[in-house]
Amino acid sequence: MELLGRGSAAAAAQVLQRASTAEPGSRSVREALARAQFDAGRYAEAADNFRVIVEASPSDDYAHFGLGLALARNGDHAAAAEYLALAAAMRPDAAHYIEALRSVRATLRARQAGRQTGEDRGR
């Protein structure tokens, strides 16, 4: 966690991966690993680890939030919106959850509008 706090996400992910292998059932280690992977730009791996937490603990709002962010960064905005909506519903007081959801939904709307414009041109 110290490495992550100092901005050494890749090094933290390396150490936390070893810890996760040694303690595969540790939710706190897996969450720290997912955060480190996210900060290191390893979004698919972060999503995988956040997903494990969500499956084990469906009421964990932070895991839904992390999974949503990782999916969005990995380009899966539709799935990201689902997880971010769940996180926001669980914690409506968390402004950063709401803002992340708005951002992903705006991206989805913009892409949909772009597809419709392209379809109109093709007619």
N, CA, C and O atoms as a MOPAC input file, in Angstrom:
PM7 MOZYME 1SCF
protein

 N      0.82700 1    -1.19200 1     0.00000 1
 C      0.00000 1     0.00000 1     0.00000 1
 C      0.87300 1     1.25700 1     0.00000 1
 O      0.49900 1     2.29200 1    -0.55300 1
 N      2.03700 1     1.14300 1     0.63000 1
 C      2.95000 1     2.28200 1     0.64700 1
 C      3.41100 1     2.62000 1    -0.77000 1
 O      3.47900 1     3.79200 1    -1.13800 1
 N      3.72400 1     1.60800 1    -1.55800 1
 C      4.14000 1     1.82300 1    -2.95100 1
 C      3.01100 1     2.48500 1    -3.74600 1
 O      3.25300 1     3.40500 1    -4.52900 1
 N      1.80900 1     2.02500 1    -3.54600 1
 C      0.65600 1     2.60000 1    -4.24500 1
 C      0.47100 1     4.05700 1    -3.84700 1
 O      0.20900 1     4.91200 1    -4.69300 1
 N      0.60700 1     4.33300 1    -2.56700 1
 C      0.47700 1     5.69700 1    -2.06600 1
 C      1.53900 1     6.64200 1    -2.59900 1
 O      1.30900 1     7.84600 1    -2.70900 1
 N      2.69800 1     6.09700 1    -2.92900 1
 C      3.79300 1     6.92000 1    -3.46200 1
 C      3.76900 1     7.02400 1    -4.97200 1
 O      4.66300 1     7.61700 1    -5.57700 1
 N      2.73300 1     6.44000 1    -5.58700 1
 C      2.60600 1     6.54400 1    -7.03700 1
 C      3.36100 1     5.47600 1    -7.81000 1
 O      3.54300 1     5.59300 1    -9.02200 1
 N      3.79400 1     4.44700 1    -7.12200 1
 C      4.50500 1     3.34600 1    -7.78500 1
 C      3.53200 1     2.19500 1    -8.02000 1
 O      3.68100 1     1.11400 1    -7.45100 1
 N      2.54100 1     2.44100 1    -8.85900 1
 C      1.46900 1     1.47000 1    -9.06200 1
 C      1.97000 1     0.15200 1    -9.64100 1
 O      1.52200 1    -0.91300 1    -9.21600 1
 N      2.88100 1     0.20300 1   -10.59300 1
 C      3.37600 1    -1.03400 1   -11.21000 1
 C      4.12300 1    -1.88900 1   -10.18800 1
 O      3.95600 1    -3.10800 1   -10.14600 1
 N      4.93700 1    -1.24600 1    -9.37500 1
 C      5.67100 1    -1.99100 1    -8.33800 1
 C      4.70200 1    -2.54300 1    -7.30100 1
 O      4.85600 1    -3.67600 1    -6.84300 1
 N      3.71200 1    -1.75000 1    -6.93300 1
 C      2.70600 1    -2.20700 1    -5.97600 1
 C      1.94300 1    -3.40400 1    -6.53600 1
 O      1.68000 1    -4.36500 1    -5.81300 1
 N      1.58800 1    -3.35100 1    -7.81300 1
 C      0.85700 1    -4.45300 1    -8.42900 1
 C      1.68600 1    -5.72900 1    -8.40100 1
 O      1.15500 1    -6.81900 1    -8.18400 1
 N      2.97200 1    -5.59000 1    -8.62000 1
 C      3.85900 1    -6.75800 1    -8.61400 1
 C      3.89000 1    -7.40700 1    -7.22500 1
 O      3.77000 1    -8.62600 1    -7.09900 1
 N      4.05100 1    -6.59200 1    -6.20200 1
 C      4.10000 1    -7.10200 1    -4.82800 1
 C      2.74000 1    -7.67700 1    -4.43300 1
 O      2.65800 1    -8.74700 1    -3.83000 1
 N      1.68400 1    -6.95500 1    -4.78000 1
 C      0.34100 1    -7.40000 1    -4.40400 1
 C     -0.08400 1    -8.65700 1    -5.15700 1
 O     -0.87200 1    -9.44900 1    -4.63900 1
 N      0.42500 1    -8.84800 1    -6.36400 1
 C      0.12700 1   -10.08300 1    -7.09400 1
 C      0.68700 1   -11.28100 1    -6.33800 1
 O      0.02800 1   -12.31600 1    -6.23300 1
 N      1.89400 1   -11.14300 1    -5.81700 1
 C      2.49000 1   -12.22600 1    -5.02100 1
 C      1.67900 1   -12.46300 1    -3.75400 1
 O      1.44900 1   -13.60500 1    -3.35500 1
 N      1.24700 1   -11.36800 1    -3.12300 1
 C      0.43800 1   -11.50100 1    -1.90100 1
 C     -0.90000 1   -12.16300 1    -2.21800 1
 O     -1.38800 1   -12.98000 1    -1.43600 1
 N     -1.49000 1   -11.82000 1    -3.34900 1
 C     -2.76700 1   -12.40900 1    -3.74400 1
 C     -2.62600 1   -13.89500 1    -4.04000 1
 O     -3.52700 1   -14.68000 1    -3.74500 1
 N     -1.50400 1   -14.27600 1    -4.61900 1
 C     -1.24700 1   -15.69800 1    -4.88800 1
 C     -1.10000 1   -16.46200 1    -3.57200 1
 O     -1.57400 1   -17.59000 1    -3.44200 1
 N     -0.44300 1   -15.83700 1    -2.60600 1
 C     -0.24500 1   -16.47400 1    -1.30300 1
 C     -1.53900 1   -16.50600 1    -0.48400 1
 O     -1.76900 1   -17.44100 1     0.28300 1
 N     -2.38300 1   -15.48200 1    -0.65000 1
 C     -3.64300 1   -15.36700 1     0.09400 1
 C     -4.79300 1   -15.11500 1    -0.87500 1
 O     -5.34700 1   -14.01600 1    -0.89300 1
 N     -5.16500 1   -16.11400 1    -1.68500 1
 C     -6.17900 1   -15.89100 1    -2.72000 1
 C     -7.55700 1   -15.49900 1    -2.17900 1
 O     -8.35500 1   -14.91100 1    -2.91000 1
 N     -7.84400 1   -15.80600 1    -0.94300 1
 C     -9.14300 1   -15.47600 1    -0.36200 1
 C     -9.20000 1   -14.11800 1     0.30900 1
 O    -10.25000 1   -13.72800 1     0.82100 1
 N     -8.09300 1   -13.39100 1     0.31700 1
 C     -8.06000 1   -12.09400 1     1.00000 1
 C     -8.67500 1   -11.00200 1     0.12800 1
 O     -8.11000 1   -10.61100 1    -0.89400 1
 N     -9.83900 1   -10.51900 1     0.55100 1
 C    -10.52600 1    -9.47100 1    -0.18300 1
 C     -9.72400 1    -8.17200 1    -0.18000 1
 O     -9.66400 1    -7.47400 1    -1.19300 1
 N     -9.11300 1    -7.85200 1     0.94400 1
 C     -8.36700 1    -6.59100 1     1.03000 1
 C     -7.14100 1    -6.60200 1     0.11200 1
 O     -6.81100 1    -5.58400 1    -0.49600 1
 N     -6.47300 1    -7.74200 1     0.01400 1
 C     -5.31400 1    -7.85000 1    -0.88100 1
 C     -5.77700 1    -7.74400 1    -2.33100 1
 O     -5.15800 1    -7.05400 1    -3.14100 1
 N     -6.87300 1    -8.43700 1    -2.65200 1
 C     -7.38200 1    -8.39600 1    -4.02800 1
 C     -7.81500 1    -6.97800 1    -4.40700 1
 O     -7.56600 1    -6.53300 1    -5.52800 1
 N     -8.46000 1    -6.27300 1    -3.48200 1
 C     -8.87600 1    -4.89600 1    -3.76600 1
 C     -7.66000 1    -3.99500 1    -3.98800 1
 O     -7.64200 1    -3.19000 1    -4.91900 1
 N     -6.66000 1    -4.12900 1    -3.14500 1
 C     -5.43900 1    -3.33700 1    -3.30700 1
 C     -4.76100 1    -3.66900 1    -4.63600 1
 O     -4.26000 1    -2.77900 1    -5.32300 1
 N     -4.74700 1    -4.95300 1    -4.99200 1
 C     -4.16300 1    -5.36800 1    -6.27200 1
 C     -4.93600 1    -4.73600 1    -7.43200 1
 O     -4.33300 1    -4.20500 1    -8.36500 1
 N     -6.25300 1    -4.79300 1    -7.37400 1
 C     -7.07500 1    -4.20200 1    -8.44200 1
 C     -6.81300 1    -2.70500 1    -8.55900 1
 O     -6.70100 1    -2.18100 1    -9.66800 1
 N     -6.71400 1    -2.02200 1    -7.43900 1
 C     -6.41300 1    -0.58000 1    -7.46700 1
 C     -5.04900 1    -0.31400 1    -8.09300 1
 O     -4.89900 1     0.59600 1    -8.90800 1
 N     -4.06000 1    -1.11100 1    -7.70900 1
 C     -2.71400 1    -0.93300 1    -8.26100 1
 C     -2.70300 1    -1.21000 1    -9.76000 1
 O     -2.07900 1    -0.47500 1   -10.52600 1
 N     -3.39000 1    -2.26400 1   -10.17800 1
 C     -3.45800 1    -2.57400 1   -11.60100 1
 C     -4.14900 1    -1.44800 1   -12.36500 1
 O     -3.70600 1    -1.06800 1   -13.44800 1
 N     -5.22500 1    -0.91900 1   -11.80700 1
 C     -5.92500 1     0.19900 1   -12.44500 1
 C     -4.97900 1     1.39300 1   -12.59100 1
 O     -4.85700 1     1.97200 1   -13.67000 1
 N     -4.31900 1     1.74900 1   -11.50100 1
 C     -3.40600 1     2.90500 1   -11.53300 1
 C     -2.23200 1     2.68700 1   -12.47400 1
 O     -1.65100 1     3.65000 1   -12.97400 1
 N     -1.87500 1     1.42400 1   -12.72200 1
 C     -0.77800 1     1.10700 1   -13.64200 1
 C     -1.27100 1     1.01400 1   -15.08800 1
 O     -0.48600 1     0.74500 1   -15.99700 1
 N     -2.56900 1     1.23700 1   -15.29800 1
 C     -3.11900 1     1.18000 1   -16.65300 1
 C     -3.42500 1    -0.22700 1   -17.12900 1
 O     -3.63900 1    -0.44400 1   -18.32200 1
 N     -3.44900 1    -1.17800 1   -16.22100 1
 C     -3.75200 1    -2.57000 1   -16.54800 1
 C     -5.23700 1    -2.81500 1   -16.27500 1
 O     -5.60500 1    -3.54500 1   -15.35400 1
 N     -6.07300 1    -2.19100 1   -17.09300 1
 C     -7.51100 1    -2.13000 1   -16.83000 1
 C     -8.21700 1    -3.47600 1   -16.91400 1
 O     -9.11200 1    -3.74200 1   -16.11200 1
 N     -7.84900 1    -4.31700 1   -17.84200 1
 C     -8.49500 1    -5.63300 1   -17.95300 1
 C     -8.21600 1    -6.47200 1   -16.70400 1
 O     -9.11100 1    -7.13900 1   -16.18400 1
 N     -6.98400 1    -6.43300 1   -16.23400 1
 C     -6.63400 1    -7.18300 1   -15.02800 1
 C     -7.34700 1    -6.60800 1   -13.80700 1
 O     -7.83400 1    -7.35200 1   -12.95500 1
 N     -7.40300 1    -5.28900 1   -13.73100 1
 C     -8.11100 1    -4.65200 1   -12.62000 1
 C     -9.58200 1    -5.05000 1   -12.64100 1
 O    -10.16100 1    -5.36300 1   -11.60100 1
 N    -10.18700 1    -5.03900 1   -13.83100 1
 C    -11.59300 1    -5.42800 1   -13.94700 1
 C    -11.78800 1    -6.86500 1   -13.47400 1
 O    -12.75200 1    -7.16000 1   -12.76800 1
 N    -10.88700 1    -7.75300 1   -13.85500 1
 C    -10.99000 1    -9.15000 1   -13.43000 1
 C    -10.98500 1    -9.26200 1   -11.90700 1
 O    -11.78500 1   -10.00200 1   -11.33300 1
 N    -10.09500 1    -8.53800 1   -11.26100 1
 C    -10.01200 1    -8.61100 1    -9.80100 1
 C    -11.18900 1    -7.93400 1    -9.11600 1
 O    -11.69400 1    -8.44200 1    -8.11500 1
 N    -11.63400 1    -6.79000 1    -9.63900 1
 C    -12.83000 1    -6.16600 1    -9.06300 1
 C    -14.04600 1    -7.07400 1    -9.25400 1
 O    -14.91400 1    -7.14200 1    -8.38300 1
 N    -14.11000 1    -7.76900 1   -10.38800 1
 C    -15.24200 1    -8.67500 1   -10.65700 1
 C    -15.27500 1    -9.81100 1    -9.63700 1
 O    -16.35100 1   -10.19400 1    -9.17800 1
 N    -14.12200 1   -10.34800 1    -9.28000 1
 C    -14.06500 1   -11.40800 1    -8.26400 1
 C    -14.65000 1   -10.89600 1    -6.94400 1
 O    -15.38400 1   -11.61300 1    -6.26300 1
 N    -14.32000 1    -9.66100 1    -6.59400 1
 C    -14.84500 1    -9.08800 1    -5.34800 1
 C    -16.35300 1    -8.89300 1    -5.45100 1
 O    -17.08000 1    -9.20200 1    -4.50700 1
 N    -16.83000 1    -8.38600 1    -6.57700 1
 C    -18.26300 1    -8.17200 1    -6.78000 1
 C    -19.01900 1    -9.49700 1    -6.67300 1
 O    -20.07800 1    -9.56800 1    -6.04800 1
 N    -18.47000 1   -10.53800 1    -7.28400 1
 C    -19.13500 1   -11.84800 1    -7.23700 1
 C    -19.17200 1   -12.40700 1    -5.82200 1
 O    -20.15100 1   -13.04300 1    -5.43200 1
 N    -18.12300 1   -12.17800 1    -5.05900 1
 C    -18.06000 1   -12.67900 1    -3.68300 1
 C    -18.86600 1   -11.80900 1    -2.72100 1
 O    -19.39100 1   -12.29200 1    -1.71800 1
 N    -18.95500 1   -10.52900 1    -3.04200 1
 C    -19.63300 1    -9.58100 1    -2.14800 1
 C    -20.43500 1    -8.57700 1    -2.98000 1
 O    -19.98900 1    -7.45000 1    -3.19800 1
 N    -21.62000 1    -8.98900 1    -3.44500 1
 C    -22.41300 1    -8.13700 1    -4.34500 1
 C    -22.82800 1    -6.78800 1    -3.75900 1
 O    -23.22400 1    -5.89300 1    -4.50500 1
 N    -22.74700 1    -6.62900 1    -2.45500 1
 C    -23.12900 1    -5.35000 1    -1.85100 1
 C    -21.94600 1    -4.40300 1    -1.65700 1
 O    -22.09700 1    -3.35300 1    -1.03200 1
 N    -20.78200 1    -4.75500 1    -2.17700 1
 C    -19.58700 1    -3.92000 1    -2.05000 1
 C    -19.63000 1    -2.81300 1    -3.11000 1
 O    -19.27100 1    -3.03400 1    -4.26600 1
 N    -20.06500 1    -1.64400 1    -2.70500 1
 C    -20.22300 1    -0.53100 1    -3.65400 1
 C    -18.89800 1    -0.13800 1    -4.29300 1
 O    -18.85800 1     0.17900 1    -5.48200 1
 N    -17.80800 1    -0.15400 1    -3.51700 1
 C    -16.51900 1     0.25500 1    -4.07600 1
 C    -16.05700 1    -0.70700 1    -5.16300 1
 O    -15.47200 1    -0.28000 1    -6.15800 1
 N    -16.31300 1    -2.00200 1    -4.98400 1
 C    -15.92600 1    -2.98200 1    -6.00400 1
 C    -16.72300 1    -2.75300 1    -7.28700 1
 O    -16.17100 1    -2.86300 1    -8.38100 1
 N    -18.00400 1    -2.43800 1    -7.16700 1
 C    -18.81500 1    -2.10800 1    -8.34900 1
 C    -18.25700 1    -0.86200 1    -9.03400 1
 O    -18.14400 1    -0.81100 1   -10.25800 1
 N    -17.91300 1     0.13300 1    -8.23400 1
 C    -17.34100 1     1.37200 1    -8.76600 1
 C    -16.02400 1     1.09500 1    -9.49300 1
 O    -15.83200 1     1.54100 1   -10.62400 1
 N    -15.12800 1     0.36600 1    -8.85000 1
 C    -13.84100 1     0.03500 1    -9.47000 1
 C    -14.00100 1    -0.76600 1   -10.73500 1
 O    -13.31300 1    -0.52000 1   -11.72500 1
 N    -14.91600 1    -1.73600 1   -10.70900 1
 C    -15.16600 1    -2.54300 1   -11.89700 1
 C    -15.71500 1    -1.66700 1   -13.01700 1
 O    -15.29800 1    -1.79500 1   -14.16800 1
 N    -16.64100 1    -0.78600 1   -12.68700 1
 C    -17.19100 1     0.12100 1   -13.69800 1
 C    -16.12700 1     1.00800 1   -14.32000 1
 O    -16.08500 1     1.17200 1   -15.53900 1
 N    -15.27600 1     1.57700 1   -13.49400 1
 C    -14.20700 1     2.44000 1   -14.01900 1
 C    -13.23700 1     1.64800 1   -14.89900 1
 O    -12.83800 1     2.11200 1   -15.96700 1
 N    -12.86400 1     0.45800 1   -14.44400 1
 C    -11.92100 1    -0.35400 1   -15.21400 1
 C    -12.52800 1    -0.75600 1   -16.55800 1
 O    -11.84300 1    -0.72800 1   -17.58000 1
 N    -13.80400 1    -1.12800 1   -16.55900 1
 C    -14.46900 1    -1.48400 1   -17.81500 1
 C    -14.53800 1    -0.28100 1   -18.75200 1
 O    -14.33000 1    -0.41700 1   -19.95800 1
 N    -14.83100 1     0.89100 1   -18.20100 1
 C    -14.88700 1     2.09900 1   -19.02800 1
 C    -13.52700 1     2.39200 1   -19.64600 1
 O    -13.43800 1     2.69400 1   -20.83600 1
 N    -12.48900 1     2.30600 1   -18.86200 1
 C    -11.14300 1     2.57000 1   -19.38100 1
 C    -10.72900 1     1.53500 1   -20.40900 1
 O     -9.89300 1     1.79800 1   -21.27400 1
 N    -11.33000 1     0.34500 1   -20.30500 1
 C    -11.01600 1    -0.72100 1   -21.24900 1
 C    -11.91800 1    -0.66500 1   -22.47700 1
 O    -11.79000 1    -1.48900 1   -23.38300 1
 N    -12.84700 1     0.32500 1   -22.50700 1
 C    -13.68100 1     0.54400 1   -23.68100 1
 C    -15.06400 1    -0.07300 1   -23.64500 1
 O    -15.82600 1     0.08500 1   -24.59900 1
 N    -15.41300 1    -0.77400 1   -22.57300 1
 C    -16.73600 1    -1.39400 1   -22.47000 1
 C    -17.66100 1    -0.48600 1   -21.66300 1
 O    -17.96000 1    -0.75800 1   -20.50000 1
 N    -18.10600 1     0.59000 1   -22.29700 1
 C    -18.90700 1     1.59800 1   -21.60000 1
 C    -20.29200 1     1.10600 1   -21.21100 1
 O    -20.82400 1     1.53400 1   -20.18600 1
 N    -20.88800 1     0.22400 1   -21.99500 1
 C    -22.21900 1    -0.29100 1   -21.67000 1
 C    -22.17100 1    -1.08900 1   -20.36300 1
 O    -22.99700 1    -0.87400 1   -19.47600 1
 N    -21.21900 1    -1.99700 1   -20.24200 1
 C    -21.08200 1    -2.77300 1   -19.00700 1
 C    -20.66500 1    -1.86000 1   -17.85400 1
 O    -21.12300 1    -2.02800 1   -16.72400 1
 N    -19.80200 1    -0.90400 1   -18.14500 1
 C    -19.36000 1     0.03000 1   -17.10900 1
 C    -20.54600 1     0.78100 1   -16.51400 1
 O    -20.62200 1     0.96800 1   -15.29900 1
 N    -21.46300 1     1.20600 1   -17.36400 1
 C    -22.63700 1     1.94900 1   -16.89000 1
 C    -23.45900 1     1.12200 1   -15.91900 1
 O    -23.98300 1     1.65200 1   -14.93900 1
 N    -23.57700 1    -0.16600 1   -16.18000 1
 C    -24.34700 1    -1.03300 1   -15.27900 1
 C    -23.72200 1    -1.07100 1   -13.88300 1
 O    -24.42000 1    -0.90200 1   -12.88300 1
 N    -22.42400 1    -1.29000 1   -13.81700 1
 C    -21.75900 1    -1.38300 1   -12.51900 1
 C    -21.70200 1    -0.03700 1   -11.81100 1
 O    -21.85000 1     0.03200 1   -10.59100 1
 N    -21.49100 1     1.02100 1   -12.56400 1
 C    -21.47300 1     2.34600 1   -11.94900 1
 C    -22.85900 1     2.73700 1   -11.44300 1
 O    -22.97900 1     3.39500 1   -10.41000 1
 N    -23.90300 1     2.33600 1   -12.16300 1
 C    -25.27300 1     2.61500 1   -11.70600 1
 C    -25.55300 1     1.87600 1   -10.40000 1
 O    -26.18800 1     2.42500 1    -9.49900 1
 N    -25.08500 1     0.64000 1   -10.29600 1
 C    -25.26700 1    -0.10500 1    -9.04600 1
 C    -24.51700 1     0.56900 1    -7.89500 1
 O    -25.05500 1     0.71500 1    -6.79700 1
 N    -23.28300 1     0.97500 1    -8.15200 1
 C    -22.50000 1     1.64800 1    -7.11100 1
 C    -23.18900 1     2.93300 1    -6.67100 1
 O    -23.28100 1     3.21600 1    -5.47700 1
 N    -23.67100 1     3.70800 1    -7.63300 1
 C    -24.34200 1     4.97300 1    -7.31900 1
 C    -25.64500 1     4.73000 1    -6.56000 1
 O    -25.99600 1     5.50600 1    -5.67200 1
 N    -26.35700 1     3.66700 1    -6.90000 1
 C    -27.59700 1     3.34300 1    -6.18900 1
 C    -27.30500 1     2.92600 1    -4.74100 1
 O    -28.07800 1     3.23100 1    -3.83300 1
 N    -26.19200 1     2.23300 1    -4.54000 1
 C    -25.82200 1     1.80000 1    -3.19400 1
 C    -25.33100 1     2.95800 1    -2.33800 1
 O    -25.53500 1     2.98400 1    -1.12400 1
 N    -24.67900 1     3.91800 1    -2.99400 1
 C    -24.11300 1     5.06900 1    -2.26900 1
 C    -24.46600 1     6.36300 1    -2.98800 1
 O    -23.59800 1     6.98600 1    -3.59900 1
 N    -25.73400 1     6.77800 1    -2.92400 1
 C    -26.14000 1     7.99700 1    -3.63200 1
 C    -25.46100 1     9.26200 1    -3.11500 1
 O    -25.50900 1    10.30700 1    -3.76500 1
 N    -24.83400 1     9.16800 1    -1.95400 1
 C    -24.11100 1    10.31300 1    -1.38500 1
 C    -22.69400 1    10.45100 1    -1.93900 1
 O    -22.02300 1    11.45000 1    -1.67800 1
 N    -22.23700 1     9.46500 1    -2.69700 1
 C    -20.86500 1     9.48400 1    -3.23700 1
 C    -20.86200 1    10.22100 1    -4.58400 1
 O    -21.17100 1     9.64000 1    -5.62500 1
 N    -20.51400 1    11.48400 1    -4.54000 1
 C    -20.54900 1    12.32400 1    -5.74600 1
 C    -19.65800 1    11.77900 1    -6.85600 1
 O    -20.00500 1    11.88800 1    -8.03200 1
 N    -18.52400 1    11.19900 1    -6.50300 1
 C    -17.62300 1    10.67000 1    -7.54000 1
 C    -18.23400 1     9.45800 1    -8.23600 1
 O    -17.91700 1     9.20500 1    -9.39900 1
 N    -19.09600 1     8.70500 1    -7.56500 1
 C    -19.79100 1     7.60400 1    -8.22300 1
 C    -20.76500 1     8.17000 1    -9.26000 1
 O    -20.82300 1     7.70400 1   -10.39800 1
 N    -21.51500 1     9.16900 1    -8.84800 1
 C    -22.51700 1     9.79600 1    -9.72300 1
 C    -21.83400 1    10.42600 1   -10.93400 1
 O    -22.30600 1    10.28600 1   -12.06200 1
 N    -20.73300 1    11.11200 1   -10.69700 1
 C    -20.01300 1    11.77800 1   -11.80000 1
 C    -19.45100 1    10.76100 1   -12.78700 1
 O    -19.51200 1    10.97500 1   -13.99800 1
 N    -18.90900 1     9.67000 1   -12.28700 1
 C    -18.38300 1     8.62400 1   -13.18400 1
 C    -19.51100 1     8.03800 1   -14.02500 1
 O    -19.33300 1     7.79300 1   -15.21800 1
 N    -20.65900 1     7.81400 1   -13.41600 1
 C    -21.80800 1     7.28700 1   -14.14900 1
 C    -22.26500 1     8.27300 1   -15.21700 1
 O    -22.53800 1     7.87300 1   -16.34800 1
 N    -22.35100 1     9.54100 1   -14.87600 1
 C    -22.74100 1    10.56300 1   -15.86200 1
 C    -21.77900 1    10.59600 1   -17.04000 1
 O    -22.19900 1    10.69600 1   -18.19200 1
 N    -20.50600 1    10.51200 1   -16.74900 1
 C    -19.49300 1    10.55500 1   -17.79200 1
 C    -19.62300 1     9.36800 1   -18.74500 1
 O    -19.55700 1     9.53600 1   -19.96300 1
 N    -19.80800 1     8.17800 1   -18.19200 1
 C    -19.94200 1     6.98000 1   -19.02600 1
 C    -21.22300 1     7.05300 1   -19.85100 1
 O    -21.22500 1     6.71100 1   -21.03300 1
 N    -22.29700 1     7.49500 1   -19.23300 1
 C    -23.55500 1     7.61000 1   -19.98400 1
 C    -23.44400 1     8.65300 1   -21.09200 1
 O    -24.01400 1     8.47400 1   -22.16800 1
 N    -22.71700 1     9.74100 1   -20.83800 1
 C    -22.50600 1    10.75200 1   -21.87800 1
 C    -21.71500 1    10.16900 1   -23.04900 1
 O    -22.01200 1    10.45300 1   -24.20900 1
 N    -20.72200 1     9.36500 1   -22.74000 1
 C    -19.94200 1     8.70400 1   -23.79100 1
 C    -20.83400 1     7.78000 1   -24.60900 1
 O    -20.75100 1     7.75900 1   -25.83700 1
 N    -21.68100 1     7.02200 1   -23.93400 1
 C    -22.60500 1     6.12400 1   -24.64000 1
 C    -23.55300 1     6.91100 1   -25.54500 1
 O    -23.78900 1     6.51500 1   -26.68600 1
 N    -24.09800 1     8.02800 1   -25.04000 1
 C    -25.00300 1     8.86200 1   -25.85300 1
 C    -24.27500 1     9.43800 1   -27.06300 1
 O    -24.82100 1     9.45400 1   -28.16600 1
 N    -23.05200 1     9.90700 1   -26.86300 1
 C    -22.27700 1    10.47900 1   -27.96600 1
 C    -21.97800 1     9.42300 1   -29.02500 1
 O    -22.04700 1     9.70100 1   -30.22300 1
 N    -21.65200 1     8.23700 1   -28.59000 1
 C    -21.37800 1     7.16300 1   -29.55900 1
 C    -22.63800 1     6.77200 1   -30.31000 1
 O    -22.59900 1     6.52200 1   -31.51500 1
 N    -23.75200 1     6.71900 1   -29.59800 1
 C    -25.02000 1     6.38500 1   -30.24200 1
 C    -25.38900 1     7.46300 1   -31.26200 1
 O    -25.82400 1     7.14400 1   -32.36900 1
 N    -25.22100 1     8.72300 1   -30.90000 1
 C    -25.51600 1     9.82100 1   -31.82100 1
 C    -24.60800 1     9.75100 1   -33.03800 1
 O    -25.05400 1    10.00400 1   -34.15700 1
 N    -23.35300 1     9.41400 1   -32.83500 1
 C    -22.41300 1     9.28000 1   -33.94300 1
 C    -22.79400 1     8.15600 1   -34.88300 1
 O    -22.67300 1     8.28600 1   -36.10100 1
 N    -23.25500 1     7.05200 1   -34.31900 1
 C    -23.70100 1     5.93600 1   -35.16000 1
 C    -24.94400 1     6.32000 1   -35.95800 1
 O    -25.06800 1     5.96800 1   -37.13100 1
 N    -25.85900 1     7.03900 1   -35.32100 1
 C    -27.07800 1     7.44700 1   -36.02000 1
 C    -26.76800 1     8.42600 1   -37.14600 1
 O    -27.35700 1     8.34700 1   -38.22400 1
 N    -25.84700 1     9.34200 1   -36.89500 1
 C    -25.43800 1    10.28700 1   -37.93000 1
 C    -24.80900 1     9.54800 1   -39.10100 1
 O    -25.07800 1     9.85900 1   -40.26100 1
 N    -23.97600 1     8.57400 1   -38.79000 1
 C    -23.35100 1     7.77100 1   -39.83400 1
 C    -24.37600 1     6.97200 1   -40.63000 1
 O    -24.24100 1     6.82300 1   -41.84500 1
 N    -25.39200 1     6.46100 1   -39.95800 1
 C    -26.44700 1     5.72000 1   -40.63800 1
 C    -27.24600 1     6.64400 1   -41.55700 1
 O    -27.62600 1     6.26400 1   -42.66500 1
 N    -27.49500 1     7.87200 1   -41.07400 1
 C    -28.24500 1     8.83400 1   -41.88000 1
 C    -27.48500 1     9.18800 1   -43.15300 1
 O    -28.08800 1     9.35500 1   -44.21300 1
 N    -26.17400 1     9.30200 1   -43.05100 1
 C    -25.35300 1     9.63000 1   -44.22600 1
 C    -25.35000 1     8.49100 1   -45.23400 1
 O    -25.22600 1     8.71400 1   -46.43800 1
 N    -25.48800 1     7.27100 1   -44.73400 1
 C    -25.43600 1     6.10900 1   -45.60000 1
 C    -26.72800 1     5.86700 1   -46.38200 1
 O    -26.76600 1     5.02400 1   -47.27900 1
 N    -27.76700 1     6.59800 1   -46.04500 1
 C    -29.06500 1     6.38400 1   -46.72200 1
 C    -29.16500 1     7.14400 1   -47.99800 1
 O    -30.18600 1     7.07200 1   -48.68200 1

